[in-house]
Amino acid sequence: MYARRYIWLAAIVTLIMAASCKESKSDFFKRDAALYTERYCPNTFEDGITVLDSMVFDDGQEPGELQVYYTLNLDSTFRGELMKKVDDIWKENLNYVVNATIFVKHKEYGVSFKFVYFDKETGQLLFENVIDKEDYQR
């Protein structure tokens, strides 16, 4: 009688585990981005200018794109200087993607990364950086 209970319990546990393993990479990345946003956003960086607003995974095209949204609190002088350094910011974002442990699974799957920056004062898009598999695997 106890053997039957253990067999049924083992069968139920096996079914639950099998069902949980069905999550696609895309669903995992979406859930992971939503959890990260829920836990850590908004997050103001030490520079006092940059705010991480959210992370979203877009699976519109394979293998997908992790989009990271920022708001920058800039005055007009700094805004002009920043726009001259967009290429330098792309390099910093590339370095971040290459070295960040939170992106290991994304990089294994070949996901692209899009960093999107908005101006806090105007709400307008300042610029975007896109980093593809070819960029971070160099």
Solvent accessible surface area in square Angstrom, and as a share of the most:
residue,aa,sasa,rsa
1,M,169,0.75
2,Y,154,0.59
3,A,66,0.52
4,R,176,0.64
5,R,138,0.50
6,Y,146,0.56
7,I,116,0.59
8,W,171,0.60
9,L,102,0.51
10,A,58,0.45
11,A,43,0.33
12,I,89,0.45
13,V,69,0.40
14,T,84,0.49
15,L,125,0.62
16,I,111,0.56
17,M,116,0.52
18,A,48,0.37
19,A,69,0.53
20,S,77,0.50
21,C,105,0.63
22,K,163,0.69
23,E,73,0.33
24,S,54,0.35
25,K,94,0.40
26,S,20,0.13
27,D,72,0.37
28,F,55,0.23
29,F,0,0.00
30,K,83,0.35
31,R,113,0.41
32,D,50,0.26
33,A,4,0.03
34,A,59,0.46
35,L,61,0.30
36,Y,57,0.22
37,T,34,0.20
38,E,137,0.62
39,R,167,0.61
40,Y,113,0.43
41,C,22,0.13
42,P,111,0.70
43,N,65,0.33
44,T,82,0.47
45,F,82,0.34
46,E,186,0.83
47,D,84,0.43
48,G,48,0.46
49,I,47,0.24
50,T,17,0.10
51,V,31,0.18
52,L,10,0.05
53,D,49,0.26
54,S,26,0.17
55,M,16,0.07
56,V,71,0.41
57,F,8,0.03
58,D,60,0.31
59,D,57,0.29
60,G,63,0.60
61,Q,154,0.69
62,E,135,0.60
63,P,46,0.29
64,G,6,0.06
65,E,36,0.16
66,L,2,0.01
67,Q,21,0.10
68,V,5,0.03
69,Y,55,0.21
70,Y,17,0.06
71,T,27,0.16
72,L,9,0.04
73,N,78,0.40
74,L,10,0.05
75,D,89,0.46
76,S,85,0.55
77,T,105,0.61
78,F,86,0.36
79,R,50,0.18
80,G,36,0.35
81,E,74,0.33
82,L,20,0.10
83,M,78,0.35
84,K,156,0.66
85,K,102,0.43
86,V,35,0.20
87,D,108,0.56
88,D,71,0.37
89,I,25,0.13
90,W,60,0.21
91,K,126,0.53
92,E,116,0.52
93,N,14,0.07
94,L,31,0.15
95,N,92,0.47
96,Y,99,0.38
97,V,0,0.00
98,V,69,0.39
99,N,98,0.50
100,A,13,0.10
101,T,114,0.66
102,I,84,0.43
103,F,2,0.01
104,V,71,0.41
105,K,106,0.45
106,H,6,0.03
107,K,35,0.15
108,E,134,0.60
109,Y,77,0.29
110,G,5,0.05
111,V,0,0.00
112,S,20,0.13
113,F,0,0.00
114,K,43,0.18
115,F,1,0.00
116,V,4,0.02
117,Y,15,0.06
118,F,64,0.27
119,D,2,0.01
120,K,125,0.53
121,E,131,0.59
122,T,77,0.45
123,G,51,0.49
124,Q,123,0.54
125,L,89,0.44
126,L,30,0.15
127,F,17,0.07
128,E,73,0.33
129,N,6,0.03
130,V,61,0.35
131,I,0,0.00
132,D,54,0.28
133,K,85,0.36
134,E,124,0.55
135,D,21,0.11
136,Y,18,0.07
137,Q,109,0.48
138,R,213,0.78
